[in-house]
Amino acid sequence: MRLTRPSTTTSQPVAGAPPATAAPAGAAPADDAPRYRPDAKHILLLGTMAALPAVSTDIYLPSLPDVARDLGTSAAAAQLTMTGMLIGGAVGQLVIGPLSDRFGRRTPVLVGVALHVVISLLCAIAPAIVPLVALRVAQGFFNASATVVAMALIRDRFTGSDASRLMSRLMLVIGVAPLFAPSLGGLIAGQWGWRAVFVVLAMFGVALWVVVLLRMPETLPPERRRPGGVRTALSGYAHLLRDRHFVALAVLPGLTMAVLMTYVVASPFVLQVGYGLTSHQFALLFAVNGVGLVLGAQVNAAIVRRVAPIRILRVAMVATVVLTGVLLALALTGAGGLWALLVVLWLVLALVNFAPPNATAIALGRHGAMAGTAAAFIGSLQAGTGGVVANLSGVLGGGAVAMAAVMLGAAVVGLAVLALATPAFRRGGAWQLS
């Protein structure tokens, strides 16, 4: 495969960064380089990279009760092995993003996935809950390399609606995790115990490492890399923080992730304990909701060809607030019973994948010269916000009302950020972000 020169948009100068060439969002590469059109294999590779944290989370989800029982700990402590991984991923992206701008895209992801394999094997022999939580934090840290590099690879070659469409296509691959991972994880844990789940994660990491080594191109040539160390990385983040529109857009995927992760963390207790579903029924329901996630992402990928990402983002955020409000009302009143709750929950999850690709594509388009650092900033907020907010449902009691209330709260804050911190809803303001 021939490498192409990435298209970029105008951004403020950054210390140590090469000058960016002004180009409209979604513009083709320079005339002296062929247009890069990813085929299904490359979309599958990038999607699998981006899905590594999701796979590591969802395949382990049915094992939480077994972990608590086997290690003699509480359900809340077992849940820390989930949220700890998200927090580790948030920190990892902040560190690994600038490294990918400094050393290129391939080296950080190869090192990170290799360490994922080692840590997975250590998790399989963890003697107690505290070491397991610590290992899961480390696993999240190094898994972040795959996610942040996948986003940076897209920004190296695409902006605007092109980037948003490609990110939505990746959701088709990422969406496979909630479709099959819990069922697979439950099957593995049922046959060989929860520790075998981590052995399978190690095997998955080995396969991904080999494919990355053989198939992933380097999209950041040496002349475009940002020299420097910690000081350069900090100056890059300081530069991003001065762009308030970028920060606002970067927060939105995190608040949307909070809606999703609140469901992921709370649903085993809401549906199995509160409504009496069996583990097999829960896995099936989880898969059906995963279909909603995938369909929503593909609908977004289709309509973004004709509708500006910022316009889709506005409608999606408003609709999410309305539907999570309905979800809370159903949880409070019990109207319609379990089926009504499940239908509205499915619609909420179908909307989850509208906001992140559009907000991320717009935000990254503002800082193409430091795509790795910008992608890390967004990914860190996404993982960190999702991990922190999701735990609130447990603090509030862990039932359906608590789950719906936290989901509504995250959606309301997201809409407020979009409305108050960006010109998205102002007359004539949308063009500034499109």
Salt bridges, closest charged atoms under 4 A:
ASP32 OD2 - ARG5 NH2 3.13
ASP39 OD1 - HIS42 ND1 2.67
ASP66 OD1 - ARG69 NH2 2.30
ASP70 OD2 - ARG195 NH2 3.70
ASP101 OD1 - ARG105 NH1 2.94
ASP156 OD1 - ARG105 NH2 2.85
ASP162 OD2 - ARG35 NH2 2.91
ASP162 OD1 - ARG165 NH2 2.89
GLU218 OE1 - ARG225 NH2 3.88
ASP243 OD2 - ARG366 NE 2.92
ASP243 OD2 - HIS367 NE2 2.91
